[in-house]
Amino acid sequence: MPVLTPVKPPEPEPDFRALFSDVRPVKDGNRVPPYSPKPSPRPRQSDRYGQLPLELEAALLAHAVGWFEPAELERNFARNGMPAATLKRLRAGHWPVVAELDLHGLDRYQAQDTLTLFLHRAGLRGQCVRIIHGKGFGSQGEPVLKRMVRNWLKHHPEVLAFCEADERQGGSGALMVLLRRPSSPNK
């Protein structure tokens, strides 16, 4: 038979006032106000340097194009280490086109998202894809997607090479893109 030991009753809790009886309130002069002061009523200075002449502004913007994006469009690209004949074989249609993406009507953000997903899905199907970005006639004569798509493809890790499609497949408004070989599901 088990032996039962008597349970001690819990000690009474100490009185709150007795515990903090020696605490004194902080003086008001040493505290930081709990709100931020209002800003001064002085008006903000508008453009204090004035407007630039349109000619100077256009010259500055035209000069700055090369800072953020390449000034010339690359018609062909092959990653370092690719055989010299890769672009020639890509232009000649050596690899079958497994998927095609048309970016007409998309803005640059939609196009980038769509292109990223497309390259991932197409990389699982095969090696060669066609991307139609257009020639840029609808964007005030300056191609936007054409330049951006080529720049994105150069930096995408799955892209080995690209070249402009022939005239029957879109000419300078489309690219033939060679992707890395799809990885086998066994690996």
Secondary structure by P-SEA (a helix, b strand, c coil): cbbbbbbbcccccccccccccccccccccccccccccccccccccccccccccaaaaaaaaaaaccccccccccccccccccccaaaaaaaacccccccccccccccaaaaaaaaaaaaaaaaacccbbbbbbccccccccccaaaaaaaaaaaacccccccccccccccccccccccccccccccc
